[in-house]
Amino acid sequence: KLYGSTAVDVETEKQQLQSLLQQFIHLPTAATLQPHPMFGKLNRQQWARFMYVHLDHHLRQFSV
């Protein structure tokens, strides 16, 4: 199964990522979060940390 998109417009991809991050930030505190496929149930702080580390890895990968 292929994940992600085939879009080549970096600005569009950045806007989509920023939008998704904003949606996460503005979730109600009581919102139910989906379990991670490998790590299982994560709380809000754990999800935020995971996203930070994961995004940092990919941004470093592309020297951003």
N, C-alpha and C positions, 0 to 999 in steps of 0.2 A: 504494500500500500504506500502510495506517495503522499507525503504531507507537504503543506505549504502551497505556494502558488508558483506559477510560471511567469509572473509579471517581471518586467525588467526595468520598470520605472521606480528608481530608488526613492524618489520623493513621495510617491504614492504609498510605497511600502512603509516609509517612515511615518506618514500620517496615519496609516492604519494601525501601526504599532502604538503610536501615541494615543490614539482613540481607545484601543483595548486597555492600555494602562490606566487611562482616566476612568474607564468603566469600572475597573477593579478598585481603584482608589475610592470611588464614590459609592461602592456597594454599601448597603446598610450593615451596621455592625452585626446584626443578627442573621445576615444572609447565610444560607447554607452553601458551602463550597464543595465542589466536586472533588472526589478523591483523586490523587495523582495515580496514573497507571502503574508506576513502579513503587512509589513510596507510601501509597495508601492515603489515609486521612491526614490532612495537614490543617493546622489552624491558620488564621489570617496572617500572622507574623511569619510563620514557616513558609507559606506561599509567597509572600513578599520577598523573603530572603532567597528562596529558590529562583524566583524570576530575576532578581538582581544578579545572582551568580551566573545564571544561564545567559542572560543578555550580555553581561560583561565578557563572558567567554567568546560569544559570537562577534561582539564589537572589536575585541582584540584580534580575533581571527582575521578580520578585514581591515585592521589598522585604523579604526574609526576613533 
